[in-house]
Amino acid sequence: MKNSAVFLITFTTVVLFTVVVFSVLNLPFGWVCTLTFLGEILLIISVYRILKDDYNTHKTFEDFYEDHPISENYR
């Protein structure tokens, strides 16, 4: 995944976390609503950018997880 996609995900997470903090602090509805709409738009853009990312791999489901390989008695 490209660094721009990682930055976009991080920024989207910060914006949506800010919505939660603002709503707990009872800030005006206009701010919370605006940040919510901005967060939803950023989320859609993030998903689109990640799905359209030119990423190739040679791994298959037979490779399972790299950090926890399956031993032969489980197959």
C-alpha positions in Angstrom: 0.0 0.0 0.0 1.3 3.4 -0.9 2.2 5.9 1.8 -0.5 8.3 0.6 -3.1 5.7 1.4 -1.7 5.1 4.9 -1.7 8.9 5.5 -5.3 9.1 4.3 -6.4 6.3 6.6 -4.6 7.9 9.6 -6.1 11.3 8.8 -9.6 9.8 8.5 -9.2 8.0 11.8 -8.1 11.2 13.5 -11.1 13.1 12.1 -13.6 10.4 13.2 -12.0 10.2 16.6 -12.3 14.0 16.9 -16.0 13.6 16.2 -16.3 11.3 19.2 -14.4 13.6 21.5 -16.4 16.7 20.3 -19.7 14.9 20.9 -18.6 13.8 24.5 -17.6 17.4 25.2 -21.0 18.7 24.1 -19.6 21.0 21.5 -22.1 22.7 19.1 -24.0 20.4 16.8 -22.7 22.3 13.7 -19.1 21.3 14.4 -20.0 17.7 15.2 -22.2 17.4 12.1 -19.6 19.0 9.8 -16.9 16.7 11.0 -19.2 13.7 10.7 -19.9 14.5 7.0 -16.2 15.2 6.4 -15.3 11.9 8.1 -17.8 9.9 6.0 -16.5 11.5 2.7 -12.9 10.7 3.8 -13.8 7.1 4.6 -15.4 6.6 1.2 -12.3 8.2 -0.5 -10.0 6.0 1.6 -11.8 2.8 0.7 -11.8 3.7 -3.0 -8.0 4.6 -3.0 -7.2 1.3 -1.2 -9.3 -0.8 -3.5 -7.9 0.9 -6.6 -4.3 0.6 -5.3 -1.9 -1.2 -7.8 -0.8 -3.9 -5.4 0.3 -7.3 -6.5 1.3 -10.3 -4.4 2.3 -13.9 -5.1 0.8 -15.2 -1.9 -2.2 -17.5 -1.9 -4.5 -18.9 0.8 -2.2 -21.9 0.9 0.5 -19.6 2.5 -1.9 -18.9 5.4 -0.4 -16.4 7.9 3.3 -15.6 7.8 3.4 -15.0 11.6 1.7 -18.2 12.6 2.2 -21.0 10.1 -0.1 -24.0 10.2 1.6 -27.3 11.0 0.8 -30.3 8.9 -1.5 -32.0 11.5 -4.1 -29.2 11.1 -4.5 -29.5 7.4 
